[in-house]
């Protein structure tokens, strides 16, 4: 069984991608947690609804469209962070930087407080209690924001991702997988997808199902990125990605025809545009792109172009072109990319290996001093000799207003021009007609500034009014006006802040009371809440019956609850104590100064003294070590002091440690030289780095302050020019229509494209895969359909039409098996009788055997609600009467394969003459002929005299010797 539901990204203008796969045993796999530049929380409603039933998450690319909502889901969707998640190493680490850049760059990514509903109270077992009031909003600002994930929280979320290597099959029952239960029947394998560093094509195998998920892939090798793993050795490998039972493929770019000349022509067009604008006219070229994905291809190309071209890299006054990379996390990006070279194209790896040894920093400084820094012979692939990193708004403003006549090239995030440094830079560059904006991807159907510029460029170039210049086209906006709505994060003060605190207290009260209701009603307490990290691994299946003895609460029952309450802070709204929550006997643990509790009339767990046992967390390396348990006394005292003063620094990955004056005086000096003093360049760079670090800390601290969104209307006069050069790195129309017949899937599901291009590709695929099935837009024609193109939320059944049964071997049968080794594989022939296993167990009670069976609830929990339960089958030994009758029928079976080249080498060693005569024919001693008669068939013919001719070594006839050698190369098995 295989059901597929696109949650986002099917027949839609939005590039956000989320897909839900439902497999046998009720297993649900979520692939990608994407978002788009609108950051609309309503897009995640389906994801939140399915979260309680999701068993596994897979990530494909470190981009906004594939991973943008991951931190939001971990922070605000209950239990999402406890789901096992897998990706490649670059996707995990680059995605971390992407998410941090998003939340530092735009307040739109934060959720509005009023957009999220209070935790739902299930009504299937009991009605909503009358004492649960709606959340009190009071004077709460409608644009007040929830606290977004901080950098430290994003680090912790991404640390939970299990990283895999390419072409590494990972059975989820293995110890390294760190998951168990019903996921044990699945094997996942990651293959290269191109498009981004670490981009993944996922192959999911379960029983007869072989599902390939390939969205946003690029078959071509690029400057620093690999191509997709479909083609190996001149064709599609059947052992890897060929002939899957279902292929989920993206239809995006399916109507695009690539330019002649390919990657080389594309790179030349970009460099030509830069030279014309920045070098000849002293203008500024702005290249908007994403934060960590396609930006690496641009950075590698331009850095190496600057190394080779003296005209671009000259630093003389009024000459050369400045090259800048702007983003909140670009400094960290430059550090982590150097550790991922093995994930890049083979050319990058060879370039790194060819670098001579020695300190590259020292070589760079020495070469710059001697005027030899432009060749880059001593620099690694991602050692930035000419690329300048810009990570703060102040630094970017200084670059744009420095008054320098040199041209500039600025690569900035984001490609949508809706947030990030790309928008800030374009606002300052828009009024100058010398400047050029190079769009690197198509923006059909997109809203915002990038979509508007793309439409204008496409209209003017398609009408023929703009002439081509060296293979690329630029259009002028002729003084048009654009009105932008710029969002800002503004701290809450006064009554707005008080209303914010009251609202949070009410929400927390509802959440806690919801938990209390669920615990007393016997329902799972994990519904609607996220378990604590320390206890996330302590959930077990052996919950005792005493924990479910409480009756379902109703309005009448709720009056009998003890009045034990805990204040959560904040003022009390009129009409209800929203700051109080009923937590029952847990008041003994959570309440301050509470030492007694009345248990008269209480039932279930409320009669027992509460106890919370924190179980040890264990991973594949053993017990997880808590760093706090090994703190020194002075460190613990310092932490307590910081807590008492209300000043608490969060430990952020990659953050530099600040030294005090005494540490600075006794700091390390190179080579033990106490007289070392940094030069002016190093001192200026260090001071600038400290200033940028302080600004970054201030921006990070703003995320922890209660805030609201305010917007500013701004009118922009646009005189700049616009050009388009395709750096999207995606498959095109030609490669899609060439590769899909070679992959030859049984079922094809098209997602990730606009409605028009999806339907067009579906019609073409029906013709390309003719004779294999029909076309279905909704997938309602069942398994007869080969091509599916579902809309968002529509479920399609793309399972394989097979009747497969899992059979267990009985102990008696296993003891009698006689295994034979064939090229490292164990082979055995057996005959048995299939019987139905008994699911009932017998337990002795009071001297009598009592048959026990699983409850329907337990069976439903184990097997899933949508999977039909099948009886287990067992292959057992035959009864004596049947065994005697089948023994005479069983014939020997030869297992294996013979290669004529290997047979010839063996016969030559035995003193026989053997030579090939024609294709697939071997002649021995001139009289015995051996030929392959098709798959699994070997024919031996005696041309005359083969039985009479003797071998000098052992005296046997050539025919007999050849037959013996063939039999030795095969395993002879028999059930008799």
N, C-alpha and C positions, 0 to 999 in steps of 0.2 A: 504494500500500500504506500502511495506517495501522493499527498495533497499539497498544492502550492497556492499561497495567498500573497499577492503583493500588497504590502501595507503602504508603501510610498513608491513613486517613480514609475508607474505603468501608465502609458498613454497620457503623459502629463508634461507640461512645460517646465515643471520643477525638476531639478536634477537630483533631489534627495532620494535616497535609495534605502528601502527596508523590505525584506522578504521573509516570509514565514514558511518553513517546510515542516510537514507533518508526516512522520514515518511510522513503521510498524511498532507495536507496543506503546502507542500513544506518545512517542517521542516528538517534541517540537523543537526545531532548530531555527533560530533567528540569525539571518545573515545581514550584517550592516545595521548601523544605528545612525542613519544620515539625517541631515537637516539642510535647509537652504538659507540664503541670505536674508530672508524675511524674519527668521527666528520665531515663527508663529507656533505657540505652544499647542494650539488646537491640532496641528499636524501629528502630534504625538499621542493623541487620544486612543487610537487603536493599539499602539504599542503598550500603553499603560494597561489597557484592558486585557491584553494577552500575557502580560508579564507573569502572573501567578502560575501559568502553565508552561512557560518556556524552560527547557532543560539545558540548552546549549546556545552559545553565541559565537559567531565567526565574523571576523572583520577582514575586508579586502584591501582597502586603500586608506592612507592617512590624509584624507581630504574632508572638507566640510560635507560633501554630498554623501559620504560613506561613514563618517565617524563623528560628525559635528554635534550630535545629540547625546553622545555617550556620557559625558560628565553630568549633563542635566538629568539624565535618567538615573544615574547612580545616586545623585544628590536628592532628587525629589520623587522618584518612583519607588515605592516600598519594595524591598527584597530584590531589586534589580542587580545590585552590586554583589549579591551572593550567588548569582548564576555563573557557572564555569564559562570562561571566554578564552578564545584562541586567536592568535594572529602570528605573523612573522615578527622577527625582532625589529626591523625598521618601522613597521606599522605601529608597533607599541611605542617606540621611543619618539618617532616623529609625530605621532598622534598626540602624545603628551604636550609637545611644544605647540601644536596647532590649537589645542583646546585652551592652553594658557594664553595664547595670542588673541583668541576670540574674546575671552572674558575681560582681558585687559584693554581691548580696543573698542568694544561697543557695549553700551548698556542694554541694547536690544536682546542680547543673549540671556539676560537675567529674566526670570519669570515674574510677571506682575503678581502681586500677592493675592489680588481678588480673582485672578484667572483660575486659581486652583481651588477645587471644591474640598470641603472637609472630608475626613475619612468616612467611607460608606459603612453603614451598619447593615449586615446581611439580614434580610427579612424572610428568608426561607424557613428559618427555625423559630423566629419570634418576631413580633412586631416591633417597630421602632419605639423605644421607651419614651414616655411623655416627658421625662426630666432631661432629655438631650435637647438643648436649645440650639437655634442657629447661631453661627459665629457672630459675635458683636462687632460691627464695623465702626460705629460711632463716626468720628470725624476723619477716618482714614482716607488718605489721598488716593484717588482712583488709580494713579500711576505709581504707587508705592511698589517697591521691588522686594522680592525675596533675596536673602543673602546668597549670592552666586557661589559656586565652588571656588575655593582659593587654590593657589598653585600647589600648596601642600596636599590638599584634598585630591586634586587632579593627579598628583604623583602617586598617591595611595591607590587611586582607582586603576591607573595604568600598570601599577606593580602587580595587580592581581591577574593580569593577562598572561596566559601561558604561551610562550613563544615556540614556534616550530621552524624547522629548516625546510627548504625546498626538497621535493621528492622524498619526503620522510613519512611513510605510512605510520599513522599513530592509532593503534587500537585503543579505544577509550576505556577498556577494562584493565589496561596496563597500569603499573604503579606510577609511571611518570605522568600519566594523564590526570591523576589526583581526582578522578571521579569514579563513581561506581553505580551499581544498580542497573536500571534498564538501559543506560547508555552503553553497556558493555557489548552490545551487538553492532556498534558503529565503528568504522575505521575512516579517519579523515586524512587527506593528503593535500599539501599545498604545492602549487606549481606557479612558476613565474607568469605574471600577467602583463609585464611592461607597464607603461603609462606613469607609474610612480615607483619610487624606491621601495622594494618589499611588496609591491602590488601582487595580489594573490588570485589565482584561479583555484577554487576549492573542488576537490573530488570527495564525495561522501558515498561510502559503500555500506550496505546493509543487506545481507542475504542476497536475493536476486537483483536488488536495486543498485544501480551505479549512476549517481547523479553528479553532473559537472555544472558548477556555478561559475560562469564567466561573464562578468559585467565590467565594462570600461577597460578593455584590454587593447594592446597594441602589438601587432605581430612583428613590427620592424625594430631592429636595434637602433638605438640613438647614441648620442655622444657619450653619455654615462649610464644609460639604462639598458637593461636587457630587453629582449623581445619576449612575446608570449610563448609559453611552453607547448603550444600545439604541434609545431613542426620540429621534428627531430630526424636527422639523417635523410632529409629530402622528402619526408612524408609525415603523416600523422601516425604516431606510435599507438598501436592497439593496446599495449600494456599500460599506457599512461592515461591519455585522454580520448582515445579513439573508441567509437561505437558504444557510447554510454546509453543506458536505458532512458535517460532524460538529460537534455542540455538546456540550461537556462542562460540565455544570451541577451546582451543589450542591443537594442535597435538604434541607439543613438549614433548619429553620423552615418546612417545607412544610405542617405541620399547624397553624400558628399563624395566628389571625385577628386582624388589627390592630384596635385600639380605634377607636371613632368619634371624630372630631375630629383624628386624625393627630398631626403633630408639635406643633402648638400646644397641644393637650390634654395631651400628654406633658410638655411643659415646665411647664405650669401645675400639674400634679400634683406634680412635683419641688419647685417653689417653695413649694407649699402644705405639703408635708411638712416642708420646712426651717423655715418660719415657725411651724408648730405645735410642732415639737420644740425648735428652737434659740432662737426669738424668744420664744415664750410660756412654755416650760418651762425655758429656760436649759440645755437638754441639748446633746449633741454628736451631729451627724449624720456618720456614716462612709460614704463612697461608694467602695467598692473597684472599681477599673477597671484597664485595662492601662497600660503605661508610656508609650507614644507614639501609640497608635492612636485609640481612642474617647475617650481623655482630652481630646483637643483640643475635641471637641464639648461636653463638660461644662464645660471651662474657659471657653470662649467664652460659653456660656449664662449661667453664674453671674457672671462678671466684668461682663457687660453688665446683668444683673439688679441687681447691687450699685450700678452707676453710676446706674441709674434710680430705685431705691428708697431714699429717705433713711432709712427705718426700718431697713433691713438694714445700711446703710453707716455709720450713726452711730457715732462713736468716743467718745461720752460714757461716763462710768463707768456700768456696768450696763446699757448700751443697745447696740443693734446686734449684729451677728453677725460673728465672725471667720471669714475664708475662707482656707484653706490648701491647698496642693498639695504632697504629700510623695512624694519619690522620689530615688534616688541621682543621677539625671542631669537633674533638673528645671531647674536653672539653665542648663545648656547647651540644654535644650529651649526655654526662653524666648528664647534667642538665635537659634536656627536657624529657628524657626517664622516669624519676621518676614521671612525671605528667601524664603518659599514662598507668599506671598499669591496669586501668579498661578495656583497650583494649586487654590485654594479656590473657593468659590461666587462668582458674579458680585456678589452683595450685599456680600461682604467686600471685594472689589476696589473697588467704588464707595464704600464707607465709607472706605477708605484714601485714595482720590483726593480725597474731599471735605474732608479734614483741611487746615486752614490751615497755611501754612509756619511755620517757626520751630523753636526748640529745645523739644522736648516735655518734656524733663526740667525745663528752667527754667520752662515754663508750669505744669507740675504742681506744682512747689514754690511758685510764686507763687499759684496758685489755692488750694492747701491753706492757705497763710498767710492768705488772704482769706476762707476758708470756702466756696470755690466749687469744690472738687475733685470733687464728686459727679456733676456733669453729664457729665464725660468728653468735652466737646466738642473738646478739644485732644489727646485720646489716640487712638492707633491701635487697630486691632482687637485686637491682642495686646500692647498696653502694659498691664501689670498694675498698676492703681491700687489695687486692693483685695485682690488675690490675693497671699498671702505664700508664698514658696517655702521648702520645708524639705528639705534634702538630707542631713542626718546624723541618726543615732539620738539624739544628745544634744539637738539642737534639738527633735526631736519629743517627747522626754520632758519638756523644759522647757515646751512648750505644753500638754501633757496634765496637768501638775501645777503650773500657775502659780497656782491658787487663784482665778482670775478668774471672776466669776459670769456673764460673757457667754457666750452660746451659741457654738458653733463648728461649722463645716462643714469636714471634712477629706476631700479627694480623694486617695486613695493607691493605689499598685500593690502587689499584683496582685489581679485580680478573683477568683482562686481562693482567696484568703485562706490560701494555703499557704506563701507566702514574701513578702518585701518589707515595707514599712512598714504595709500594710493589716493584716497579721497582728499586728505589734507594737502597733499602735494598738488593735485590738479586744481584745487581751489585757488592756489597761488599762481599757478602757471597758465590759467585759462585765458587771461587777457592779452597774452603775447602771441602774435601770429607766427613767431619763429619756432614755437614749441610744437612738439608732435607727441601724440598719444598712440601707442602701438597696442591694439587689441590682440590678444594671443589666443582667444577662443571665441566661438560663435555664441551669441546670446539671444537666439530666437525665443520669443515668448517671455523673456525676462523683463521685469520691471526695474525701474531705477535708472541711474545714470549710464551704466554700461549698456543696458538694453537699448536706451535711446540713441547712444552713439553708434551702436551696431546697426540699427535700423537706418539711420541717416547715411552711414557709409554704404550699406548694401543698396539703398535706393539710388544713390548718385553714381555708384560704379556700374550698376546694372543698366542704367539709362544711357551710358556711353558719354556723358558730359565730361567725365574726368579722363584724362589721358594716362596711359600707362607709362611708368617711369622705371626702367630697369627691372621689370617683372613685378613690381609692387605698386599699389595705387594709394594715393592719399587724397583726402577731400578736406576742403576748408569749410568751417562753420559760418563764416561770413557775419560775425557779430551777433549771433543769436543769443537769447537770454534763457537761462535755466534757473528755476526756483528750487532750491534744495531745502529739505527739512532736516536739520542737523540735531540729532538727539544728544543729550548730555546727562551725566549722572550727578544729581544734586542731593547733598545730605539733608535728611529730615531734621527739623528743629521745632521746638516749642510744642504746641498742641498736636501737630502732625506726628511728632515723635512719640508723644504719650499715647495717641490713638494707635500707633503702630505697635507699641509694647502691649497695649491691652488686647489687640487683635491676636498677637502671637500667643499671649497667655490663654486666650479662649481656644485657639486652635490646639494648643498643647493639651489643654484640659479635655477637649473632645477626643483627641487621640488616645490619651491615657484611659479615659472612661470607656472608650471603645474596646481597649484591650481588656479592661476589667470585665466588661460584659461578655466578651468572647470566652474568657477563661472560666467564668461562672456558668456559661451556657453549654460548655463542652465542645465548642467549635475550636478549630486550630487558632492559636493566638497569633500566628504569623500573618493572618489576613489583614492587609491594610497597613502593616508596619514593617519596618526594616530591622532585622536583628542586630544586636550590638556586635561589633567586629570581634570582640573577645569570645562571644558565645556563638558566632556564626557557624563554627564547625562543631558545636556541641549538640546540635539538634539530632535526635536519634529517633528510631522507629519504635522503641520499646516504651512508649508512654504508658504509664500504668492506668488501670481502669479507674483508680481513685481520682485521677485528674479530670475525669469526665462525669463525675457523679452529680454535679450541680444541675439543677433544673433550668430549663430555658426561662430566661427572665421575661416577665411581662410587666405591665404597669402595676398590677397588684403585687407581684412578687418583689418589685423594686422597693416598695415601701418597707419591707422587712430588713433591708440592708442596713448594716450599722453605719453610723454617721461619721466614720473615720474619714477625714479629709486632709489634704495637703495643699498648702498655698503654693502656687507656682509663680507668684509675683504679678505686679500690675494692679491697677485699681479695679474695683469691682463694679461692673456695669449695673445699671438699675434693672431690677427684676430678677436677676439671677447671679449667683456667685461664680462668674466665669473663671475666676482665678483659682477655684477649688475643684478638686476631682476626687471621686470616691474610689479608693484603691483597696478597700477591704483590709484583710489582715496584714497586707504588705506595708501598712502604716508603721509596723514595728521596725521595718528596715529603712523606709524612706523618710519617715517623720522624725523631726528633731525633738528630743525630750519626751518621746512617747515610749512607755515601757510596759503598757498593759493593754489588753484588748478583750472585750467581752465576746466569748465564743458560745454563749448559751443560745440555743436555737440555730446555730450555724451548721452548715452541712458541707461535706466534701473537704476541699483543701482549706477552707476557712476555719476548720477546727484544728489544724496543724500549725505549729510554729513555722514561719516561712524560712526557707533556707535556699540560697542560690549557690549552686556548685559550679564553679568555673572550670571547665574541662581543659585539658592541655591541647593546644593546637599543634598538629603534626603535619609536616609536608614530606616530600620525598627524601629530605636530608635528616629527618628526625624532628625532635621537638623544637618549636619556634622559640627563639630566645628573645626575652624582653629586655631591651636596652636599659629601661628604667631600673631594673633590679640590680644593675651593676654600676650604678652611679656612685661616685665618691661622695663623702660626707659634705665637702665644701661645694660640690656641684649641686647636691640636693638642697643645701641651704640657700644657694643662689637662686634656684628655681622657686623655692618658697618665698624668697624676698620679692622676686618679680611678680609672683601671684598676689602677694600682699599689697604691692604698690599698684596693681592693676596694669602693669606693663608686661606684656607677654610677647616674645618674638616667636614667630612660626619658623620652623626649620624648613627651608625650601631647598629642593635638590639643585645643586649647582651654585648656590649662593656663597659668596666669599665671606670668610670670617674677618670681622673687624678687629684689628689689634689696638691695644692701648699704647700709651707712650712708652712704657717700660718694655713691652714686647717689641715695639718698633726699634728701640735702642739696641736690644740684644738680638735682633732678627738676623737671619742667615745672610751671609755675604758670599758672593761667588768665589770659590777656591780659597776661602779663608782669608781673603784680602780685606783688612779693616779699612783701607784707604779707598775702597771702591765708591764712586759717586756716579749716579746716572747722568747721562748727557741731557741736553735740553729737550731733544725729541722724546726720549723716554719719559722725562719728567712731565712734559706736556701731555703725553698720551696717558700716563698714570693718573694725572689730575682730572683729565677729561673722563676717564673711565670711572673714577670715584664719583664725579658729579652725576654721570648717567646712572650709576648704581643707586645713588640716593634718590634720584627721580623715579627709578623703577620701583624702589621700596615704597615711595609715597603713593604711586599708582596702585600697588598691591594692597596697601593699607586701606585704600578707598573701598575695596571690595568687602571689607568687614564692617563698614559703617552703614546703618540703615539709610536707604536712599530712595529717590524717586526719579522718574524720567521726565526731563523737561526738554523742549525742542525749540530751536531757533530757526526762523525763516531767513534764508539768505538768497539774494539774487546774484547770479554769476553771469558776467559777460563773456561769452565764449568766442574767441578768435583763433584758437589753436587749430591744428590740423589733426586728422584722424586717419590711421592706416590699419590694415588688418594683415597679420602674418600668422598662419596657423601653427601654433605650438601646443595644441591640445593633446597630441600624442595618443590618438585613438584610431581604431580600425576604420576603414572607409568602405564604400559600396563595393568596390571590386574585390577586396579581400574577403568580405563577408560572403559574397556569392560564390567565391572560389573554395573557401575552407569548409563551409557547412556541408556540402556533399561529401567531402573527404572525411570529416568527422563522423558522418552518417549516424546521427542519433535516432533512437526509436521514437522519442517524443522531443519536440522542440517548443520551448516556452520563451516568448519574446517580451522583455521588460525594458525599462530604462530608456524610453524614447518618447517623442511627441506622438500624438495620435496618427497624424498623416504618415510619418515615416515608419511607424510600427506596422500599420496596415499594408503599406506598400511592400515592405520587406516580407510580411507574412504571405502575400500573394506570390511573390517571387519564389519564396521557399517552397510553396506548394508545388510549383512547377519543377523546381530543382529536385525535390524529393518525391517526384511523381511515382505513383504506384505503391506508396507507403502509407497512405491514409488520406484524410480529408482536412478541411480547414474549419476551425471553430474559434469564435471570438469569446465565448463564455466557457467553453470546455464542458458543455452539458451533453455532448454526444458520447461521453464515456471514453473507453479505451480505444475506440476506433479512430480517434483524432490524433494526428501527428503534430500539427502546428497549433499552438495556443497563443493568444495575445490578450490576456485578461486585463480588465480595468482594476483600479485600486479597490481592494476589499473583496473582489470576486475570487472564489475558491475554485480551482480546477483539479480534476483527478487525472494525474499523469502516471499512474502506477503501471507495472508490468503485468501483462496478461499471462500469468503462470500460476500453476497450482503446486507450490513447493511446500514440503513438510519437513520439519526437523525430526530426525529419528535418533533416539539414544540406543546405544548398544548395551545389552545386559551383561552383567558380570560373568555369567557362565560362558557367554559367547566370546568375550574378550580374552578369557583364560586359554581358549583353544586356538587363537589366531597364530598363524605362522607367517611372519613378515619376511619379505625379500627386498633387498636393496637394489634400486635401479637409479643410477646416477644421482645418488644422494637422497632419493625419495624412497619411503617405505611403501611397498605394494603388497596387498593381500587379497585373496579371493575368498568370499564367504557366501554361504547359503543359510538363510534363517527364515523365521516366521515373524511377521509384523503383528504386534498385539497392542492394545490400548492400555496405557499405564493407568494405574489406580492413583488418583489424586488424594485419596483419603488416607489418613494416618491413624494408627491405633494407639491408644494410650491406656495403660492399666490403671483402673481406679477401683479401689476396694476389692481387688481380686478379680475384677471383670474387665474385659476389653471393651473399650468405648471408641466408636468411630468418630473421628473429628474431621470436620471440613471447614474450609475457609468461608468466612462470611461474604455475602455479596459486596459489602462495602470494601472489604480488603481486596477482593478480586478486582473490583472496579478501580481501586487505587493503584494496584500493581499494573494492570493492563491498559488502563486508559478508557475513557468513555466511548471512544469512537472505534475501537478495535474489537473485533469479534474474538472471543476466547476460543482457542483450539485445544483439543485434548492432546496430551503428550503421547507420542508413539514410541514403542520399544521394539528393537529387533532382537529376538531371542533364538536360542537353539531349537532345531527341529525335534519333534518327538521321535523316538526310535523307529516307529513304523514308517514315517515319512522319510527319515534319514536313509534307510536302506534302499528305498525306491529311487531316490534322487542321486545316490552315489554312482550308480551306473550311467546316469545321464550326463553328469558333469564331465566336461571335456577340458583338457589343458588349454590355457590361454597364454599367449606370448605378449608381454607388455614391454614397450620401449620403442626405440627407433634406431635404425642403422644408417650411418653415413658412409657412403661408398668410399670416400677418401680415407676414413679411419680403417675400414675393412681392408683396403689395398695396402696400407702401411703394415697391418698385422700379418697379412699373407706374405708380404715381402720378407718380413722377419722370419717366417717359417720356411723360407727357401723356395716359395712358389713365385712364378712370374705373373704379374698382374698389371694390366694397362687398360686405360679408358678407350672405349670405342663408341663414339657418339655420346649424346647427352643422356646421362643416367644409365649407362651400360658399362659394366666392368668385365673384361675377359681374363680368365685365369688359366695359365698353362695352355692357352690356345684352344681349349676344349670346353671349359666350364664358363657359363655366362650368368652373371648376376645383374639384375635390373630392378629398379623401383617400379612397382606396378600401381602407383597411386598412394594415397595416404594410408599408412599402416599396412602396406603390402610389399613383400620382397619375393621375387621370383628367381629360382635357381634352375638352370637348364643345363643338361649334359649334351654337348654337341657331338658326342661320339668319342669313346675311349676314356672318358673321365673316370669311370669305375675301374678301368684296367690300369690306368697310370698310377704309379706308386710314388710316394714322397720319400726321398732318400733318408730323411731324418727318422721318421717313425714308421715307415712302411705302409701308411694308410693311403687310400686312393684320394686323388685331388678333390673329387666331388664330395666325399665324406668329410674331408678336412675343412672344405669351405662351409659345408652345412654346420659342422661343429662350431666353427668360429662365429657363425651368425647366431646360433643358439646361445653361445656364451655371452653375446652382447645383448641378449634379451632375457627378461625374467619370465620363467615358466611357472605360472600359478594355477592351482586347481582347487576346487571346492571339495573334491573327493578325499 
